[in-house]
Amino acid sequence: MGQLDGSIVLQGDMNAATLTARGGKHGEDKFDANGRRKADSIVHEQVFRYEQVSGVSVASESRVVGSLFADATAVEVSIVCETKPDGSGGDPRVFTFEVLKGNQTTAFASTLPGGTPVTVDSGVANRQVQFVTPTTTTGARGDQIKITVAVSGTTGTQGQGLSVSVKYRENPA
């Protein structure tokens, strides 16, 4: 393993109370009396997951998958369909998914680019992970995250096995 110039290798314990940080980036208020980092100074990542089981056609559904514990920033959404929709002709099978955010006083609204649901159709490969960067990224303590899936089409077979993940970084209080 390499070592950077000016780095220190420690074996054993170090008491953070004796640490003098450059530029005040890690102030004493971030550590407790025992030198342990306080939880309110840590950025937490929370991943909300939504799934529909493998071997069954993707179905329309709308479900709240969780709520934020602190002010947060939406980082990324990923979606993967185990078996893609397969259809052709006038009305091929497809489905869309949407990520919404709302709370007790604010109606659910899209977090995706242009407020447009993402479409999964026969042009997507089986098990291809698609990543989407939300455009509405701010979230507040108590906001709920909701996933909505809509199916359409009459020709061919619908996709099967769906997994959506929404990553938030919760900021310290």
Secondary structure, 3 states (H helix, E strand, C coil): CCCCCCCCCCCCCCCHHHCCCHHHCCCHHHECCCCCECHHHCCEEEEEEEEEEEEEECCCEEEEEEECCCCEEEEEEEEEEEECCECCCCCECEEEEEEEEECCCCCCEECCHHHCCEEECCCCCCCCCEEECCCCCEECCCCEEEEEEEEECCECECCEEEEEEEEEEECCC
